[in-house]
Amino acid sequence: QVQLVESGGGLGQAGGSLRLSCAASGRIFGNYAMGWFRQAPGKEREFVAAISWSGGSTRYADSVKGRFTISRDNGKNTVYLQMNSLKPEDPAVYYCAVARAFGLFTSGTEGIDYWGKGALVTVSS
């Protein structure tokens, strides 16, 4: 059983910053990749960012590229999402995700093995 617990969501200001964290625990084997998806009301869950086990490879959605940064600390089994220059289109529930391989994040939600319960991010203008 694998548990992913997100933290750090909340209210940010347009143009401001928020940082999400996701701690993984339980029986995770192998060099798993971690990442983030988000889902706004009435919309499908969409990919945001992913990072390989070593941290040497990252991938971002075009909508967040240059504003969001994903990183991880394998000693803590934790992945982070630094969100800068928040925009009105960023509010959503942000879900932490784990996949057995970095490349699986290109398959959308189908490639994900484990999900967190989500962290709500809102942005005030």
C-alpha positions, 0 to 999 in steps of 0.5 A: 500500500502506498500513500501520497500526502499533499500539503502546502495548498491554499490561497495565493495571489495572482503573480504570487507564489505557492509551494506544494509538497507530497510525501510518499510512504509505504511499499514503493519499489524501484526508481519511480517517477513523481509528478503533479496533475491538476483538475479544475471544476468541470474539467478533466484532470491534466498533467502539470509536471513530472520528475524522474527518479534521479531528478535529471529529467523533468517535464512540464505542461506548456501552460506552466513552463517557466513558472512552475518548478518540480523537484524531489528529495529521495531521502524524504520520499518527497516531491515539490512543486514551486508555483510562481507567477500564479495566474487566474487559470491555475486554481484547481485541485492539485494531485500528486502522482507516482508512476513506475517510469518517467515516460509513463507521465506522457500517457496522461492519467492512465500511466499513473500507479498511485494518486494523492488525495489532492490539495486545493489551490486558489488564486485571488486577483 
